[in-house]
Amino acid sequence: MPDQKNFILAIALSILILFTFQYLFPTAPVEPPRQQTEQTAGTDPAVPTLETAPLPGEAIVTPQTTRTDALAAAPRIRIDTPRLHGSLSLVGGRIDDVTLADYRRTVDPDSPEIVLLSPRAAPRPYYADFGWAGENVSTPGPDTQWEADGDRLSVGNPVTLTWSNAAGLVFEREIAVDGDFMFTIAQRVANRGDTPATLAPYGRVQRFGTPDTLGFYILHEGAYGVFDGTLDEFSYDELQDEGTLARQSQGGWLGFTDKYWMVALVPDQAVPFTAQLAHRTAQGDDRYLTTLQTEAVALAPGDSFERTSHLFAGAKEVTVIEGYEENLGIEKFFLAVDWGWFSFLTRPIFHGLSFVNGIVGNFGVAILILTVFIKLLLFPLANKSYRSMAKMKALAPEMKKLKERHGDDRQQLNQEMMQLYKKEKVNPASGCLPIVVQIPVFFALYKVLFVTIEMRHAPFFGWIQDLSAPDPTSLFNLFGLIPFTPPELLLIGGWPLIMGITMFLQQKLNPPPPDPIQAKIFALFPFVFTVMLARFPAGLVIYWAWNNLLSISQQWVIMRSVQVKAGDAVAPAGGPHKSANGKAEEPEAATTATEDGSADDAEPGTPEPKPPPPRPSGNPAARRRKGRSRPSSRRRN
């Protein structure tokens, strides 16, 4: 079967398998190991844990005001960095107001910044808070009024919050921020009283309301984290079903992820911690929590203690994430980006695109260059595949004769065809290997375009201003000339059309299937895939169209070369003869069998048998003239 049709069938079959597998075998919720539960149950009750000493909580507050009014309801410390804007609340010491300065809601540079964190009483609160858990100890709570030593948090300018209780415990929280998306929180407590105290530091991220998720099977949105070197993912539905999930680990992280954004807690990687993922309901509202708590410490009078952790709140930029993993030693932090099943290809493809983009300054051009590189890498396989296809095409007349000769005897036909393949040294399945290699590349590039923030709002040329979004134009309104917005099914833009045309042209290089029904089905493929891929990321459609153009050029050159060599080996020196009507004919064998199996007698002394009708076979002169223009037999070298 031709390479193009094999590739299309393989892609379609792969998509069907992925959807079917996702539907039939959904990811099962991961339950805490029994050993961990037993350890928690057997812990000394005098030491605060997530179970024995509940963290300071707060009732779910139904939004009563706008986000602007909610921000104005408490005194605040301004957050001002090149990449983050917002504030932190002195009531509760929460980091609850963060917007991303480099990212806008739309491709319009004047559109609002992406809002990541929001305060209580605003629509859908989303924030991080830190504190201490302890039994019979007064600790800072959600309504505690902290004192600050400054009014602005910026790079190199940390802020320290202070609060003391009546028993002589002094709590300090120093908050620093870097030039990207990482906060560093140093929690300190000093016992200046007369009574010992046992306290456990914690960090917590709370998200109110169930977020609107895309619902794509190739993308995780919800809670997730790395525990003991393993990535665990939990959807919002799973958290609702389970209520509370617990993990224990040393090294790792925990948080919430959207497609492009993440808020994650990162403990000291050398200290064991207990993680909790939970769902709560109050007043009909949902609240999702991720909490990290390290071991409790006993503070005698005069003692002090400090624990440092981190909070990531920002865009999941690959180089930034990997930089934190290397510099802070965060275990498998690169898994914050959902690289998918083909991560062994997805990450190298992304880094290749990023490298080329650093040179040419355009991710679209980087896709074109990377496609050429992949083509060169796969050239030996493609060369073998196209040469095999060319030989198959040359054998098409012989295969047609075998089919006519054996009719409905499929077994005999298959045996004869296998003998023909063996004789001509042709492997009909030789084109499968390059196809199998291309399928993971296709899905890996799709994953890169779909989930990496670097592709969001990345322009190409002309009307493509976002490689991660579908082509915004449509044939059905003449690409914007007609004031009409077609339905989504009819949003078939310029690049999908180019891709469909290249598929059609590539099909023309291949021999049609012998089965008429198959031929009609394959003829529809360019149209079907044009409609289907019209809603895919524009960068993927550009890749496919460009890949088709390269394949057409490569296939045409290789097949032409093979056909010329085959013609030199098969055709006589004078080339194919012409019939009486002037049309070229393939050379035929010297002897033609009749219906009864006997051979026609040729004129003695002439090298040519009886010519085909309508020329009379009884004319020796005609046969002699004909014989001088045709070979006496057909040979293959």
ZIQUI-V118566 format. One line per field, one symbol per residue. ss: DSSP state (H for helix, E for strand, C for the rest). psi: psi as a letter, one per 20 degrees, with the letter a starting at -180 (. if undefined). burial: + if it has 16 or more other ideal C-beta (glycine too) atoms within 10 Angstrom, else -. A space follows every 50 residues. Layout:
ss->???
psi->???
burial->???
//
This chain:
ss->CCHHHHHHHHHHHHHHHHHHHHHHCCCCCCCCCHHHHHHHHCCCCCCCCC CCCCCCCCCCCCCCCCHHHHHHCCCEEEEECCCEEEEEECECCCEEEEEE EEEECCCCCCCCEEEEEECCCCCCCEEEEEEEECCCCCCCCCCCECEECC CEEECCECEEEEEECCCCEEEEEEEEECCCCEEEEEEEEEECCCCCEEEE EEEEEEEECCCCCCCCCCCCCEEEEEECCEEEEECHHHHHHHCEEEEEEE CEEEEEECCCEEEEEECCCCCEEEEEEEEEEECCEEEEEEEEEECCEEEC CCCEEEEEEEEEEEECCHHHHHHHHHHHCCCCHHHHCCCCCCHHHHHHHH HHHHHHHHHHCCHHHHHHHHHHHHHHHCHHHHHHHHHHHHHHHHCHHHHH HHHHHHCCCHHHHHHHHHHHHHHHCCCCCCCHHHHHHHHHHHHHHHHHHH HCHHHCCCCCCCCCCCCCCCCCCCHHHCCCCCCCCCCHHHCCCHHHHHHH HHHHHHHHCCCCCCCHHHHHHHHHHHHHHHHHHCCCCHHHHHHHHHHHHH HHHHHHHHHHHHHHHHHHHHCCCCCCCECCCCCECCCCCCCCECCCCCEC CCCCCCCCCCCCCCCCCCCHHHHHHHHCCCCCCCCCC
psi->qqgghggghggghgggggggghghmqpqppqpqhhgghgghjqpiipprh ghnqqpaqqppppirrhghhhiiqqqpppnrhipqbrqpioikqnjnpqo hiprhaioijrqqppgqqrqirpmqorqqqbppqpkporpaijpoqqqjr jpprpjmrppqqqqrijjpppqoppqqaidjpqpoopqppnjaipqqpqp qrqqppppqoqoqhjphjpppbqrrppljpppqorhhghhhhfpqqqqro qarqaqqagiqqoqporpijpqrpqppqpqppkjqqppppppprqqqpor pirrqppprqppnaqmpghgghghgghikpplhhihpniahlhihgghgg hgghghhhgikphghhggghggghghhjggghghghhhhghghhiggghh ghghgicjnhghghghghhggggjlpoijiihghghhhghgghghggghh iphhipkprdqcioiohiqqpirphikllihpmpoqrhhjmoaghhgggh ghgghhhhiqqqqhphghghghhigggghgggihjrphhhggggghhggh hggghggghggghgghhhhgqrhjaqrqahjjqqqqqrqhppqrhjirqq pqppiqjpaprqqjppijnhghhgghhijqqirpqp.
burial->++++++++-++--------------------+-------+------++++ -++-++---++-+---+--++--+-++-+++-++++++++++++++++++ --+---------++++++++++--+++++++++++-+-++-+-+-+-+-- --++---++++-++----+-++++++++-++++++++++++-+---++++ ++++++++++--------+++++++++----+++++-++--+--+++++- ++++++++++++++++++----++++++++----++++++++++-++-+- ------+-++++++++++-+++-++----++-++++++++-+--+++-++ -+++-++----++++++++++--++--+--++-++++++++++++---+- -+---+------+--++---+----+---+++-++--+-+++++++++++ ++++++++-+---++++++++++++---------------++++++++++ -++++++-+++++--------+--++--++--++++++++++++++++++ ++--+--++--+---+----------+---------+--+---------- -++---+++++-----+-----+--++--++------
//
